[in-house]
Amino acid sequence: MFGKKRGDSPGYEDKQALSGFGGYQPSDSPGYTPSPVEPASEPTPEPPKPAKQPMSRSGRRAMYGFFATLGVIAVAALANNGSDRSSSSSTPRAPTVYTPSPRVVAPPVTDGWQSVAGADGLVAYDVPPNWTPKPGTIHGWEKTALVPGISMFSSAFVGDDYCPAVRGSRIGGSGLATVKVADAPGAANKALYDLVVSAYNPEEGPLSAKIVADPPQATEFTLGTGAKAPANILIAEVTLGYTGACIPKRALVGVQAVDMGDASAALLVYSDQDQQGSADREQILKILKTYRGVPEADRKTITPPPSTLR
């Protein structure tokens, strides 16, 4: 499933993890300050560096995903191919077997939903049954001269290949991120802005997506120890300013940001609208509210089954 990356795009780099939560820091433009989202009319109250897979939508800014397990398999296959060059072409090649590293999982807190654990099981969130959890996948949109970019880990996706006209089309997704803003409301605003501007504008500009935000919701995040941390939930409707194959007229984006001291941890959820399987405002809010710390007693280490490449 690996493809050539778009243009000269450098992709993402894994950055130093934040203490306690872990994760990948989104790359910010020097001196970048996000523009405030437009309020609604209501009163405002593991292994080698993984390969990259382009998942573009015609004219839409390309999304990249790193797939740790498949990345290692691909590297192993390349090494195997290289060592076989001197042998006879008729000699059968032994299959390459990769056993993934153990990972920590956590039980869902929502009946019938699936859990996506992150940061070595310290945190988790739940997604509906029609979503596909990809806890080992890092995905996002790259920083360019036009957009700030954003990177998310412990991902989940909905509506893979829903639009036959564009390979790799998706209705929506989710993931965890770290935001270099100390207060939860500011971090939620920045994370939402970074995702919308990076994902819902045309490849070459202009930045035409219109953002209308609901009033922010102050809340609390429960750590695995039972302690509380201040948090903020922000949901916005996005109206796209251009058209094309697989380009929605509108989308919804939601964030829960948690104040962790020098920076904030965030869960982001985004979904095109008016498609079968789209997450509406109520469902996005429900996903966001499942974001939680996981008690140590609820964490379980598993080893995913081996993968074989022939």
Residue pairs with C-beta under 8 A, 6 or more apart in sequence:
1 53
1 67
1 70
2 51
2 52
2 53
2 70
2 74
3 53
3 54
4 54
5 11
5 52
5 54
5 64
6 54
6 56
6 62
9 62
9 64
9 142
9 144
10 142
11 52
11 64
11 142
12 24
12 27
12 64
12 66
12 138
12 140
12 142
12 151
13 27
14 24
14 49
14 138
15 24
15 25
16 25
17 23
17 24
17 119
18 25
18 178
18 260
18 263
18 265
20 119
20 122
20 260
21 119
21 122
21 123
21 178
21 260
21 265
22 118
22 119
22 120
22 122
23 118
23 119
23 153
23 176
23 177
23 178
23 265
24 138
24 151
24 152
24 153
24 177
24 178
25 151
25 178
25 180
25 263
26 140
26 148
26 149
26 150
26 151
26 177
26 178
26 179
26 180
26 191
26 194
27 143
27 148
27 149
27 151
28 143
28 148
28 180
29 143
29 148
32 148
34 148
34 189
34 190
34 193
34 194
35 193
36 189
37 189
37 192
37 193
37 196
37 211
37 212
37 213
37 234
37 236
38 210
38 211
38 212
38 213
39 212
39 213
39 215
40 212
40 213
40 214
40 215
42 214
42 215
43 215
44 215
44 216
45 215
45 216
46 68
46 101
46 136
47 68
47 71
47 72
47 75
47 101
48 71
48 72
48 75
49 71
50 66
50 67
50 68
50 70
50 71
50 72
50 138
51 66
51 67
51 70
51 71
51 74
51 75
52 64
52 65
52 66
53 64
53 65
53 66
53 67
53 168
54 62
54 63
54 64
54 168
55 62
55 63
55 64
55 65
55 167
55 168
55 169
55 170
56 62
56 63
56 166
56 167
56 168
57 163
57 166
57 168
57 169
57 244
57 245
57 246
57 247
58 165
58 166
58 244
58 245
58 246
58 247
59 202
59 203
59 242
59 244
59 245
59 247
60 199
60 200
60 202
60 203
60 244
60 246
60 247
61 141
61 147
61 198
61 199
61 200
61 201
61 202
61 203
62 141
62 142
62 203
63 139
63 140
63 141
63 170
63 199
64 139
64 140
64 141
64 142
65 137
65 138
65 139
65 155
66 137
66 138
66 139
67 134
67 136
67 137
68 100
68 136
68 137
69 98
69 100
69 136
69 304
69 307
70 307
72 98
72 100
73 96
73 98
73 307
73 309
76 96
76 98
76 309
77 96
77 309
80 93
80 96
84 91
84 93
93 310
95 308
95 309
95 310
96 308
96 309
96 310
97 306
97 307
97 308
97 309
98 306
98 307
98 308
98 309
99 303
99 306
100 136
100 303
100 304
100 306
100 307
101 303
102 301
102 302
102 303
103 117
103 121
103 135
103 136
103 301
103 302
103 303
103 304
104 117
104 120
104 121
104 299
104 300
104 301
104 302
105 115
105 117
105 121
105 135
105 299
105 300
105 301
105 302
106 115
106 117
106 121
106 124
106 294
106 298
106 299
106 300
107 115
107 298
108 114
108 115
108 126
108 290
109 115
109 126
109 290
109 292
110 126
110 286
110 290
112 129
113 126
113 127
113 128
113 129
113 290
114 126
114 127
114 128
114 129
114 131
114 133
114 156
115 124
115 125
115 126
115 133
116 124
116 125
116 126
116 127
116 133
116 135
116 154
116 155
116 156
116 174
117 123
117 124
117 135
117 154
117 294
117 299
118 124
118 125
118 135
118 153
118 154
118 176
119 154
119 176
121 294
121 299
121 300
121 301
122 224
122 293
122 294
123 176
123 224
123 265
123 291
123 292
123 293
123 294
124 290
124 291
124 292
124 294
125 174
125 176
125 267
125 287
125 288
125 290
125 291
125 292
126 287
126 290
127 133
127 156
127 158
127 174
127 287
128 158
128 279
128 283
128 287
130 158
130 277
131 156
131 157
131 158
131 174
132 156
132 157
132 158
132 160
133 155
133 156
134 155
134 156
134 157
135 154
135 155
137 153
137 155
138 151
138 152
138 153
138 155
138 175
139 151
139 152
139 155
139 173
139 175
140 149
140 150
140 151
140 152
140 175
140 198
141 147
141 149
141 150
141 195
141 198
141 199
142 149
142 198
143 149
143 198
146 201
146 205
146 207
147 194
147 197
147 198
147 201
147 207
148 193
148 194
148 197
148 198
149 194
149 198
150 177
150 191
150 194
150 195
150 198
150 199
150 268
151 177
152 173
152 174
152 175
152 176
152 177
152 268
153 175
153 176
153 177
154 175
154 176
155 173
155 174
155 175
156 173
156 174
156 175
157 170
157 172
157 173
157 174
158 170
158 171
158 172
158 173
158 271
158 277
158 278
158 279
159 169
159 170
159 171
159 172
159 272
159 275
159 277
159 278
160 169
160 170
161 167
161 168
161 169
161 170
162 169
162 170
162 171
162 275
162 276
162 277
163 169
163 245
163 246
165 245
165 246
166 245
166 246
169 246
171 271
171 272
171 275
171 277
171 278
172 251
172 269
172 270
172 271
172 272
172 278
172 279
173 269
173 270
174 267
174 268
174 269
174 270
174 287
175 267
175 268
176 265
176 266
176 267
176 268
177 191
177 265
177 266
177 268
178 263
178 264
178 265
178 266
179 187
179 190
179 191
179 257
179 263
179 264
179 265
179 266
180 263
181 187
181 190
181 257
181 263
181 264
182 259
182 261
182 262
182 263
182 264
183 259
183 264
184 230
184 231
184 232
184 257
184 258
184 259
184 264
185 216
185 218
185 232
185 234
185 257
187 232
187 257
187 259
187 263
187 264
187 266
188 216
188 232
188 233
188 234
188 255
188 256
188 257
188 264
188 266
189 216
189 234
191 255
191 257
191 266
191 268
192 211
192 213
192 234
192 236
192 253
192 254
192 255
192 268
193 211
195 253
195 255
195 268
195 270
196 209
196 211
196 236
196 238
196 253
197 207
197 209
199 270
200 209
200 238
200 240
200 251
201 207
201 208
201 209
201 241
201 242
202 208
202 242
202 244
206 241
208 240
208 241
208 242
209 238
209 239
209 240
209 241
210 238
210 239
210 241
211 236
211 237
211 238
212 236
212 237
212 239
213 234
213 235
213 236
214 234
214 235
214 236
214 281
216 232
216 233
216 234
217 232
217 233
217 234
218 230
218 231
218 232
219 231
219 232
219 233
219 256
219 289
220 228
220 229
220 230
220 231
221 228
221 229
221 230
221 231
221 256
221 258
221 291
221 292
221 293
222 228
222 292
222 293
223 229
223 293
224 293
224 294
224 295
224 296
225 293
225 295
226 295
229 258
229 259
229 260
230 258
230 259
231 256
231 257
231 258
231 259
232 256
232 257
233 254
233 255
233 256
233 285
233 288
233 289
234 254
234 255
234 257
235 252
235 253
235 254
235 255
235 281
235 284
235 285
235 288
236 252
236 253
236 254
237 250
237 251
237 252
238 250
238 251
238 252
238 253
239 249
239 250
240 247
240 248
240 249
240 250
240 251
248 272
248 273
248 274
248 275
249 273
249 274
250 272
250 273
250 274
251 270
251 271
251 272
251 273
252 270
252 271
252 273
252 279
252 280
252 281
252 284
253 268
253 269
253 270
253 284
254 268
254 269
254 270
254 284
254 285
254 287
254 288
255 266
255 267
255 268
255 269
255 288
256 266
256 267
256 288
256 289
256 291
257 264
257 265
257 266
258 264
258 265
258 266
258 291
267 287
267 288
267 291
269 279
269 284
269 287
269 288
271 278
271 279
271 280
271 284
272 278
273 280
279 287
